[in-house]
Amino acid sequence: MKVLLPDDSELELADGATGLDAAAAIGPPIENGFYYDFDFPEPIREEDLARIEAEIQHELDEGREWSREEIRRDEARERFRAEGEPYKVELVDTAEGDITLYTQGDFTDLCRGPHLQDSKPIKAVKLTGLAGAYWRGDEKNKQLTRVYGTAFYSKEDLDRHLEQLEEARKRDHRRLGTQLDLFHLEEVSPGSPFWHPKGMVIWNELEDLRRRENGRRGYLEVKTPLLYDVDTYVTSGHYDNYAENMFFVEQHEDEKRLALKPMNCPGHMLLFGSQLRSYRQLPMRFAESSTLHRDEPSGTLHGLLRVRHITQDDAHIFCTADQIEDEIFACLDYASYLYDLFGMEARFELSTRPEKKLGT
């Protein structure tokens, strides 16, 4: 399967959609194609995609050319403002470097490129779905319509790709979870799965594996609270970065504000610091299978992959500086063992501590 440079098809999609008086926002390439966000004057439905797709295919068949130009920022701003493209105006204001435009017919898009010179190599396109998406990923902004699609050099390649997508849909874990009576999801509790008895058999097997391996590798099992004074996260530095994704509990006026924990780090630090420790006790490895809550945006929730109610198998290691290397290699060995056990391939990368990230 050979996927085209998605940006070229995005231009065609944007051109076709703006014929419906839609304001074009932004659309990057993704793993299996591309998407583009639009602000439609009236909601569109899945049935409307066929009409837009036909218009795109017509333009592709004509082999239309795209022209590229670099212009000054103020010129681009005025141009998009005159064309009634407020999202492009905002992108121009926040873009770094030179402003590059690509034009096909009456449609102009803000894009770095590069693109094909014309649409002749693109033989087949398919719009694959719709979704809601907040502008800039911020739920305080307007919700736009996200149109997904993919494009190929031949219809045969497209057909093979669509067959693979259908096979993947049949193996979707949300579908299998219901069919196998493992778990299900309810609108009354978004992002929080309901585990059935059969699902709990698997869950408990995994818990047994976790406890067995943690004990074999010298981890001490602990349990920390779900609710914490918000000042805990202010002190740890998490509040400034995670407050928008935390759930808070309303208290009486004379009580401090509490939050459901989104991570275990502060609790494990408090546990370690609750008594004097000797260097002879190190390394000390705390492990916890803990319930966490994160207020993920509703548009990002996806089965068991993106949830608000999480059970995290977590650990923190307290050690001396000369023990760090051995502990890191031991962690990598543990992770490799688990990935191999489940037949999963993994790549490990070193995460440093950039100045603008949490860490000391």
N, C-alpha and C positions, 0 to 999 in steps of 0.2 A: 504494500500500500504506500503510495507516494502522495503525500498531502502537499498542496500548493502553499506558497507563501501566503498565509491567511490574509494579510493586509490588503492584497489585491482584490480579494473577494469582498472584504469589508467595504471597500469603496463602492462596489456594485450594489451591495445591500443598502448602504447609506443613500446612494442615489435613488434606488427604487423606493425606499421608505419616505424620503423627503418629498416624493410625489404625492404623499398622503398628508402633506402639510405638517409633517413631524419635524421637531427640532432634534438634530443629531447631537449626541453627547460624546461618548467615547467608546472605542471598541478594540481591544487588544487581541492578538492571537492567543489561543489556548491549546491544550494538548491535542485535541481531536478536531481542530478547526478554528473557529473564531466566534465572537459575539459582538453585538453593537447595542448600546443603550440609546433609546429614543424617548422623547416626550411627545406622545401622540395627543392630538386634541380630543379624540374619542378613543375609548379602549378598543384594542383589537383582540381577535380571538385566533385560536389555532387554525380555523377555517380560512382566515385572511392570509395566512402564510403562503398558501398555494398561489394566490393572485400576485403577491409580491415576488415570489420565486419565479413565476412565469415572466414577469417584467425583467428580472435580473437575467434570466436565461436568454431572453430576446436581445438584451444589450450585449451579452457575451457573444452571441452568434454574429452580431454585427462587427465584432472586433474593434470596439472603440478604443481610442488612444487616450492616455493620461499624460498631462503636461505637468512638469515640476517647476516651481519657482521659489526663490528665497526673497522675502520682503522684510521691511522694517516692522518692528513690533507694533508701532502706532498705526501703520497702514493695515496690518492684519486685524487689529482690534476694530478699526472703523469699518473694514470690509465685512466682517462677520456681524457687527452690530447692524449694518444696513441690510444684511440678508436675514435678520431676525434669528440669529443663532447665539442665544445668550450663553450656552454652555461652552461654545468655542471661544467666546470672548473671555470667559473665566480661565480657560485653558491657556490662552495666549498670555494672560496676565501672570500666570504661575509657571509658564514654560521656561526651561533653561536653555541657553544657547540660541542658535539661529532659528528663525521661524520659517518652516518649510511647508509649502502648500502643494497639494496635488488636485488638478482639476480635470473633470470629464464632463463635457457638455456644459450644462448650467450648474453643475454641482462642484463645490470646492470643499476640500477637507484639510484639516490641520494634521500633518503626519510627518514623521521623520523619514519614512521609507527605509530602504529603497523598494521600488515596485517594478513590475514588468512594464515595458513600454506601452503595451496594449493588452486587451483581454483575449486575444486570439488563442493563446495556449490553454486557457481555462475552458474546458469542454462540458463540465457538469457541476452543478451546484445544488445543494439541498439545505433548506431551512429546517432545523431539527426540533425547535421548541421555543417556548416563551417562558419568561420568569419576571418577577418584580425585582428591582434593584434600586437602592437609594443612591442618589447622586453623590459621588465621592465616597460611597460606602458608609455614609453617615445617616442614621435613621432620623436625624433632625431635619435633613434635607428632603426635597420632593422625591417621591417614588417614581422611577422611570420604568419603561418596559424594555426588558433585555431580550433580544432576538438572537438565537443561536443558529449557527450554520456551519457547513463544511463545503469544500470544493476540491475537485480533482482534475487531472489531465485527461481523463476518459470516463465515460459512463460506466464502463466495466469496473474500473477501480472504485467508483462511487458505490455501485451495487454491492461489491464485496465488503466495503466498509459498513454499509447499512446492515448487511447480514451479520457482521461481527457485533454491531451495536445491539441488534435484536437478541443475539445469543447472550450478550452481557446483561441485557434487561431481564432475561429469563433467570439469570443467576444473581440478580440483585438481592442483597442480603435482607432488605426489607420485605421483599416478596417471599423469600425462603423462610424468614422468621415466622411469618403467618402460616405458610403451608406446612411447616414442620412443627407448628404449635410450640415455638420457643419463646416468642415475645410479640408484643404489638404496641402500637403507639395510639394515643388518644389526644384529641384537640383540647380536652380539659386540662391537660398537663403537657404543654409543648416541650419537646426535647427531653422527655423523661420516659424511658421505656417501662412497660409493664412486663415483668418476667414471669413466664408460665412455669409450672412444675417441671416440664421437660427441659426448659431452658436453665432452670436452677440446678439440674443434674450436671450440666456442662459447667455452670458457674462454680459449683462446689468442687468439681474436679480441678479446675484452674486454681481455686483457693488452696486446695491440698498441695498441688504442685508448688505454688508460691511459698507456702509455709515450709515444705520439705526442703526446697532449695535454699531459702533464706537461712534456715537453721544450719544447713550443711556448710554455708559460706560465712557463718559468723554474724548474722544480722540478729538484732534484738527487736522483737515485736513490741510496738507501743500503740497507744490509742490516745488521740488528742481531741479536744472539743470541736463542735461544729460552729459555735457562736463565739465571736470575739469582739471586744471593744474596738471601735474603729481606730482609736489611737494606736493600736497594735500595728496596723498596716501603714499608718503615717510614720511611725518610728522605723519600720522595716524598709520604707521607701516604695512599697507596693501601691499605696493609695494613689499617688500621682499618676501611676501608669495603668492601674486596673479598676479605678473607681467606677468607670462607666460600665464595666462588666461584672459588677458585684451586686448581690441582693442584700438589701438593708432591712432590718427589722424595726418597726415602729415601737417605741418604748414610751413609758409614762414620762411626763415632762421633767421629773426630777431624776431620771435615770440616764445613763450614758447611751449613746447610739451604738447599736450592735450590727454586725454583718455576718452573713454566712460565709464560711471560709472558701475562697476560690483556689487556694493552694495550701500545702502543709508546712511550708518553710518556717514561718514565724512560730508555729506551735512546736516544732521540733527544736528550734533554737531556745524557746522558753523552757522546754523540758530538760535540755542539756544544761542550761544555766540555773536550774532549780537547786543545785547543790554543788559543793566543791568537787572538782575532778582532779585526779592525778594523771600525769603523763603516762604512768604505768597502765592506766586503763585504756589508753588509745592504741590502735584505732577503735572508736566506738561507732557502731553502725546501727542506726535506728531505721526500722522498716514499719510501714503502716499501709494497710489496705483501707483507704478512707473515702468517705463520701464528700465530694466537693460540689459547689454550685457556681456556675458562671452564666451570667446573663447575656448569652450569645444572641445577636440579632435574629429575628424570626426567619429572615430570608436565607440565613446560612445553615439552619438546622437540617440535618440529613441523616435519618435513621440512627444507627449507633455510631456513625462517624463524627457527627457534630451534634452535641447534646448540651443541655443545661444542667443535668443531674449526672455527675461523673463518679465512678468508683475508680480511684487511681491507686495503683500499686506503686508506692513511693518510698524513697529512702534518702537519708542524709548521713554522710560520713564525717565524723569529727576525728581529725588525725594531726600529727605533727608534720612540719614541712618536709622532713626527710622520708615520710611515709606516703606522700602524695603519689609518686610514680607507681609504686606497687599497688596502691588502691585503684588508680585509674586502669591499670592493666587487668586487675581483678574484675572491675566493673565491665570492661570490654569482653572479658572471657565469659562472664555471666550472660551478657546480652547475646553474644554469639551462640552460646549453648541454647538459649531459648528460641532464637530465630531458626537455628538448625533443626531444633526439635519439631517446629511447625512447618518446616520446608520453605522458609522465607529467606530471600536474599536481602542482605543489608549492607549499607556503606556507612562507615563511621567518619565523622569530620570533627576537627578540633574547634571548639567554641571558645574564643578568647573573650576578653572583657573590654569591649570598646568604651570610649569615654562617655558616650551618650546612653549606655545601657546600665542596668542595675548590676551591682557587684562591687566588691571593695578590693 
